[in-house]
Amino acid sequence: MLQRFIYTLALYLLTPYVLYRLTARGLRYHGYFARWRERFGFFADPGLDGSLWVHAVSLGEVNAAVPLIEALMERYPDTRLVVTTVTPTGSERVLQLFGERVFHVYLPYDLTPAVRRFLDRVQPRIAIIMETEIWPNLFMACAERDIAILVANARLSERSLRGYWPIQPLVRRAIRCASFVAAQSAPDGERLRELGAPADRLAVVGNMKFDLEVPDAMCARGEAFRDAAGRARPVWIAASTHEGEEMAVLKAHAAVLRRFPDALLLFVPRHPERFKPVASACRAYGFRTATRSEDGTAGLACQCFVADSMGELIEFYAAADAAFVGGSLVTVGGHNVLEPAALARPVIVGPHTFNFAEVTEDLIAAGAVLRVDDADALGPAMVRLLNSATERQRMGDAAYALMQRERGAVARTMAIIERLLEKPGMGNRE
């Protein structure tokens, strides 16, 4: 197919630029310097045969996949599980959660030789692709080898659908290689069908993030952090923030401090390369600032605590009275609002939540999430929540009730996986 040839040629031509970006990001976060060979399908042969493979691109997708991975290990204890990511933060989370219980490697770039090397070494029976990572050469190579493909917890925003337009015929061909597409919601399912997913191999299964189980140990660590920071004073968290909204958070905290002079902000930037700039910005703004790496915890005098660590976000949610979920004051599209909801925490988001549109709207409709129109409204909204224990309780209860009502996507996804593994010859599905 000519379009596939042009697509692959373009990837080869872009490879030097991709390597340049890896180098540039590595200067800010050294994890990007490591394991480049894996990105081209070169790694020691693990001796696998008939593995179960889960791909979760980054930290958020890894967290969403945790209950599914645990269910797979319980259901298929004698089968080796492979988990791939693309980012160092996702990789660190996999290793932190599962260690040697899974075989972990980076997913290679969508270059045909690299994909073939990867599949030769991993030898999967099934590819479980979390959310919507549609890589044409990868999907077609799996279909050619009769490897079942499940796009699990699939979501597709209107913006992403439009973004596929230049290569839509190729993407349509790729997604038709999928054995099944398990959509998070009806609007996601409709957009995926419009993209090319066959109606007879697509169903609305629900969002696995509703199945999130917060371990008691995480809650206990959050409570211990709160005890050290001060049980009586107000504590709020700005989670998964991006450059462009960090100053808005600092201004909001200044407003909070005017009303509650002893308040504490837990500041959790989305990307590790923002850890040091955010800590510097907090100090430059005049806040008494501590960090996870240097101080460990927040003392009673601390006004701003920067969580410059990975994998602890849920614990910090557990330590807070209310949460702002970032990526929503800028056009990133927002991040996962279900983690604080699982802990019955009231949530504030900005206007840009298209990455989690249906979930966010459901929580807003339930009275669990408050949306602000712009950065200037964040401070007054947070002051309002911190000023009313009754409103926080009501919003938290509504969040938790919705979480409980929508659970079950993992069990439904496992039933699909079991059916696919029982079917021989899942290739050639165009």
N, C-alpha and C positions, 0 to 999 in steps of 0.2 A: 504494500500500500504506500503510495507516494507520500501521503501526509505523515505516516509513521516514519518514513525515511527522513523527511524534512525535520520532524520533531527531534529525532535522534541526532541528526547532524547539528541542529541548533544547540542541543545539550553539550555536544563535544566542543563546539565553538565557545560556549559559555563557561566551560570548565576552568580556564585560567581565572576568570572573574570570580567564580565560586571559591577557588582556592585563595584568591586575594581577600575575599570577605571572611573566610575562615581565619586567615592570618590577622586581619584587622580586629575581629572579635576576640581572637586569642590574646591580643595585647591587653584587652580589658578583663577577659576571663580565661585563664590559662587552660581550662578544660578543652577549649576548641583546638589547641595545639596537638592534642593526643589522638592516637589511633586513626590517623588519616588513611592507612592502608585498608581498614575495614570499610571505609566509604567507597572503595572501589572493588569490594568483594574479596579482598585478600585477608585471610585469617586462618589460623591453624585448624585443620580438619578435626571437628569434635567427634567424628565417628558416629554420627546420628543416622537413624533410618526410621522413617515413619514418625517424625516428631509432630507435635502440635505447636503451631507458630502464632504468636500474638504480636501485632505491631501497634505500638502506641507512640506517636511522634515525639511528644514532649511531656513535661511534668504533669500537666492537667489531664492528658489522656492516660498516662500511667496511673494516676490516682483513680480515674474512672474505671480502669480495667482491673483494679485490685480484686474486687469481689468475684469477677469472672475468672481471673487467674487462679484464685484460691479454689473456686468451684471445679475448675478443670483438673487441678492437682488432686483434689479429693475424688473426682469421678474416674480419672485415668492415672492412678498412682504409679503404674509401671511404664508410663510413656513419658519420654523426656519432653519438657516444655521449653520452647525457645521464645524469648521476648526481645524484640528489637525496638530501638528508639532512633531519633535523629539528633537530639540535642544532648549536651553533657548533663544538664539538669535532669532530664528524663533518665539518662543512664545512671546517674548517682542514686536516683530514687529507686530504680529497679534493684540495684545492688544493695541498697540499704534495706529494702523490704524483703527481698527473696534470697540474696546471697547466692550460694551454690545450688540452691534448689531449682534454679532455672539456668539455661545457657543464654547468656546475654551478649549481643553484638550490635553494632550500628547497622541499620539498613543501608545498603549501598545506594549511590545515585542511580537514577533510572536509565543507565547505559546498558545495552543488551549484554555485552560480555560480563559486566560486573554482576548483573542480575543472575546470569547463568552460573557464575562461580558461587554466588551466595546459595542458590537453590541446590547446586551439586553438593555442598557441604552440609546444609541443613536438612535436606530430604524431607520436607514437610508433607503430611497427609492433608493438612488443611491450613489455609492462611486466614487468620482472623484479623481484619484490618479495622482498627478502632476509629470511629467517627467517619470522616470522609477524606481519606488519602488515596486519591485515584491516580495511580502511576501507570500510564499505558503499557510500557514495555514490561513492567512487573506483572500486571494483570494478564497480559497476553502470554507471557512465558509460563505462568502458572496454568493457564487454560491448556496450553500446548502439552503440558506434562500431566494433565488430568488431576491437578491439585485443586481441591475444592476451595472456593473463595467466599468468605462471609464478610460483608461490610457490616460491622456490628456497631450499635449505638449511633447509627448514621444520622448526620445532620447536614443540612445544606441551606445556607442563608440565601436570600434573594441576591445579595451582593456577590456571593461566591458563584451562584448560578450564572450571573452576567459575566463574571470573570472568566468562565470557561468558554465563552462565546467564540474566541478566535480559533480554538482547536476543538470545537464541539463535536464534529464528526468523529475525531479520534477518541475523545473521551466517551462518546456514546458507544463506540466499538469496545472500549476498555471495560466500561461498567456492565456491558452485556456479557462479559466473561464471568461476572460474579455468579456464583451458585445461588446466593440469596442476599438481599439487602434488608437489614432490620432497622427501620427508621425510628427515630425518637418520637416523632409526632406526626399528625396528619399533614400539616403544611410541609414538613421536611419530606414526607413520603411523596407528596404531589410534586415538589421541586425535583426530587430524585427521579421520579417517573418522567418528568419533562426533560431531564438530562439524558435519559435513555434507559434507565433501569426497567426491565420487563415487569409488567403488572403482576404476572403469575409467579414472579420470584421476589416479590416485595411485600412487606407487611409492616404495619405500625406495631412495634414491640414495646415501646416506652424507653425511658431514659434510665440507664443503669446507675447514674449518679444518685437517683432516688434510693438505691439499695445500699447507700453508704452506711457502714457500721463504724461508729467511732469507738475505738477500743477504750476500755476503762482506764488503761495506763496513760493514754493521751490526755484524757480528761483530768486525771490525777496530776499529771505534770503541769497542765494549765492552771489547775487550782493552786498548786504549790507556787507557781510563778506569781499568781495573783496575791497570795498570802505575803510573799516577800515584797511585792510592789506596794501593797497597801490595800486591804480588803474594803475599807470604808470609802475610799475616794473613787470618783468616776474614771473609768478606763474605756477608751475606744480604740478601734483598730482601723487603719487604712491599709487594705490588703491588695496585693498584686497591682501596685501602682506603676505607672509609666512616666517617662520623661514628658513633660507637658502638663501633667496634673499634680506634680509634687508640690509646686508652689501653692496651688489651691488648697492642698492638704495642710500646709503650714499656716496659711491664712485662716483656715477653718479652725485649726487648733488654737490660734491666738484668740479667736472669738470664744472658743470653749473655755479658755483660761480666764477670760474676763468675767465669765459667769461662774466658773468653778476653778478657783486659783490652784487647787491641788490636783487637777486632772492630769491624766497620763495618756499620751498617744503612743500606740504600738504601730510602728511604721514598717511595712513589709514590702519592699520593692519587688516587682515581678522578676527582674533579671539581675543576676549577680553583679554585672558590670555597673549597676546603679547603686550598689551598697555604699561605697565610699563617697560618691557625690551626694547621696541623700544625707548621710551622717554629717558631712561638711555643711550642707545647706541648713540642717537643723541647728547646728552650732552657730552658723553665721546669722541665723534669725534670732539668736539670743536664748534659745531653749537649752536648759541643762540636759545634756544628751548622753546616753549610754548605748553600748552596742552588745550584741550577743557574743561576738568574738573577743572583745576586750574586757567586758564586765560580767558577762554571764547572765545577770538578771538586772532588774530595775529597782533601785532603792527608793526610799520614801521621798527623797529630794529630786528624783529624776522626773523631768517633764516630757521627755521624748526618748523612746527606746527603739533603736533601729535593729530589726531582726535580720542581721546579715548572715543568715544560715539557710540551709535548704531542708525541706521535709518536715518543718515544724509549724506550718501555718495553722493547722487544725488546733494545735495546742494553744497558739496565741488567740485564736477565735474563742477557745474555751476560757481564756483569761479575761476576755473583754465583756463589756456590758452591751455594746452596739458596734456595728461594723459598716464601713464604707468599702464596697468592692470596686476596685479600680479598673482601668481600661475603658471606663464608661463616661468619663469627662472628656476624653479624646476619642478620635474615630477608630480606635482599636476594635471596639465592638463588645467590650465587657468580658468578665471572667465568671467563673463558677460561683453562683449565689447559693448553691445547695449545700455547700460545706458549712457555712454559718447557720443555714436553715436546719441542718441536722442537729445542731446544738441549741436550737430554739433561740437564736440570737436575731434581733431585729436588724434589718439591712437597709442601707441607703445606696442607690445607684444613680449615675448620671443619665443623660439622654441617649447615649450610644450603647445599646445592649443587643445589637443584631446577632452576635455570636450565640447568644442564649435567649433569643427573642421569646419563644413560646414559654419556656420555664420562667423567665422573668415576669412576663405578663400574667402567668398563672399565679405567681406569688404576690404580685401587686393586687390582682383581683381578690385574692384571699385576705388581703390586709397585712401581709407579712413583710412586704418590701415597699419602701418609700422612694419614689423617683424625684430627683431635683432637676430643674431645667438647665442649670449652668453651674459653673464653679462658685460663683458668689453665693449661691443658695446652700452650699454644703455646710458651712458653719452654722447658720441659723437652724438648719434641719437637725444637725447633730446636737446642738444645745437643747432643742425641743425634746429629743429622745432622752438625753441624759437627765433632763429635768423631770421626766415622768416615768416612774417605775411601773405605773399602771399601763401606760401605752407600750412600754417595752415588753411587759408580760403578755399583753394581748397579741402583739405582733409575733413574739416568739412562739406562743401557743399555736397561732395560725400557721406558722412555718412548719412546726413539727407535725401538726395534723395533716398538712398537705403531703409531707414526706412519707408519712405512714400510709396514706391513701394511695399513693402512686407507686409503691414498691412492687417488685415482681419481675422487672425486666431481665434480671440475671437468669432467673429460672426459665423464662421464656426463650432467652437466647441459648441457654444450655440445651433445651429441647431441640432447637434448630440445628445446633452443632451435632448432636447425637444422630439426627436424621441424615445429615450430610455425610457423616463418617460411615454410615451404613450403606451408602450408595456408591458403587464402583463407577469409575469412569466419569468424572464430573467435568472433563475438559470439553472443548469445542462447543461452547454454549452461546455462540453468537446467533 
